[in-house]
């Protein structure tokens, strides 16, 4: 499995922006579907966005459509989540994940980062 490390989380005021980054260790990074998940206490881990191996297809959960953008740079083994117009409801730990097959289910992602905290103040 590919090793993943997230960065870019932090504290931001409502309406602000953050960009999360995820770095992969694997030279075959371009084979993976990449996803960003988030989790809050008492809630199931939720897929926020995902992107196909070459970046040609993306998925967003309804609550972030129009506000978040997922992208990747395979030459750098990087995937990003640009988060604009952040709301307090976006507060969560955000996880980068990788899958070798198309999926939206957390259990089907075989590689996970340790998570980065995003806190949006009201």
Secondary structure per residue as TSV (DSSP state, phi and psi in degrees):
chain	resnum	aa	ss	phi	psi
A	1	X	-	360.0	154.4
A	2	X	-	-81.2	138.7
A	3	X	-	-87.3	135.1
A	4	X	E	-125.8	140.4
A	5	X	E	-133.9	123.2
A	6	X	E	-94.2	154.8
A	7	X	E	-153.8	166.9
A	8	X	-	105.3	-5.4
A	9	X	-	-70.4	169.2
A	10	X	E	164.8	-164.1
A	11	X	E	-104.9	130.9
A	12	X	E	-143.1	150.0
A	13	X	E	-77.9	153.1
A	14	X	T	-52.8	135.1
A	15	X	T	93.4	-10.9
A	16	X	-	-85.2	-174.1
A	17	X	-	-133.0	151.9
A	18	X	E	-142.1	152.6
A	19	X	E	-121.7	119.1
A	20	X	E	-90.6	143.8
A	21	X	E	-124.9	147.5
A	22	X	E	-134.3	126.7
A	23	X	E	-109.4	129.5
A	24	X	E	-102.8	147.1
A	25	X	-	-88.9	-16.3
A	26	X	-	-90.8	132.3
A	27	X	T	-69.0	-19.5
A	28	X	T	-93.3	29.2
A	29	X	G	-50.2	-35.2
A	30	X	G	-69.3	-5.8
A	31	X	G	-82.9	-16.5
A	32	X	S	-94.9	137.8
A	33	X	E	-71.0	132.3
A	34	X	E	-113.9	139.2
A	35	X	E	-135.1	153.6
A	36	X	E	-113.0	124.8
A	37	X	E	-113.0	160.7
A	38	X	E	-139.4	154.2
A	39	X	E	-147.0	135.9
A	40	X	-	-120.7	160.4
A	41	X	T	-55.5	130.8
A	42	X	T	81.7	-1.2
A	43	X	S	-113.8	147.4
A	44	X	-	-69.6	145.5
A	45	X	-	-60.7	128.5
A	46	X	E	-113.3	132.7
A	47	X	E	-74.2	120.2
A	48	X	E	-89.0	-47.1
A	49	X	E	-158.6	152.0
A	50	X	E	-144.9	161.7
A	51	X	E	-143.0	139.8
A	52	X	-	-70.6	165.0
A	53	X	T	-53.1	-40.1
A	54	X	T	-101.1	6.6
A	55	X	S	84.9	8.1
A	56	X	S	-80.3	-14.1
A	57	X	-	-138.7	138.1
A	58	X	E	-131.3	157.1
A	59	X	E	-132.0	141.3
A	60	X	E	-135.8	139.8
A	61	X	-	-69.9	151.4
A	62	X	G	-55.4	-37.1
A	63	X	G	-68.9	-15.2
A	64	X	G	-115.0	-2.2
A	65	X	T	-59.4	133.2
A	66	X	T	86.4	-11.8
A	67	X	T	-113.7	-36.3
A	68	X	E	-108.0	148.5
A	69	X	E	-135.2	125.9
A	70	X	E	-98.8	141.4
A	71	X	E	-149.4	167.6
A	72	X	E	-146.4	155.1
A	73	X	E	-131.5	95.3
A	74	X	G	-66.7	-28.3
A	75	X	G	-63.4	-25.8
A	76	X	G	-105.9	2.4
A	77	X	T	53.3	47.7
A	78	X	E	-128.3	145.2
A	79	X	E	-130.8	146.1
A	80	X	E	-128.1	154.0
A	81	X	E	-130.9	106.4
A	82	X	E	-86.3	121.8
A	83	X	E	-117.1	114.0
A	84	X	-	-113.8	162.9
A	85	X	S	49.9	47.0
A	86	X	-	-64.2	144.1
A	87	X	-	-121.6	156.6
A	88	X	G	-54.4	-30.9
A	89	X	G	-66.8	-14.5
A	90	X	G	-82.1	-8.0
A	91	X	-	-60.0	125.5
A	92	X	E	-177.2	171.3
A	93	X	E	-88.0	128.9
A	94	X	E	-105.2	132.4
A	95	X	E	-119.7	137.2
A	96	X	E	-90.7	139.7
A	97	X	E	-144.7	156.3
A	98	X	E	-131.5	141.7
A	99	X	E	-136.5	146.4
A	100	X	S	-92.2	2.3
A	101	X	S	-140.0	153.9
A	102	X	-	-64.0	129.9
A	103	X	-	-165.7	157.3
A	104	X	-	-118.9	2.8
A	105	X	-	-96.1	131.0
A	106	X	G	-56.8	-37.6
A	107	X	G	-65.6	-17.2
A	108	X	G	-93.6	-1.9
A	109	X	-	-91.0	122.1
A	110	X	-	-91.5	-15.2
A	111	X	E	-127.1	136.9
A	112	X	E	-137.8	143.0
A	113	X	-	-82.0	179.3
A	114	X	-	-85.7	-11.6
A	115	X	-	97.9	152.2
A	116	X	E	-136.5	134.4
A	117	X	E	-80.4	130.3
A	118	X	E	-117.4	123.1
A	119	X	E	-124.2	124.6
A	120	X	E	-113.3	117.8
A	121	X	E	-88.5	148.9
A	122	X	-	-99.8	360.0
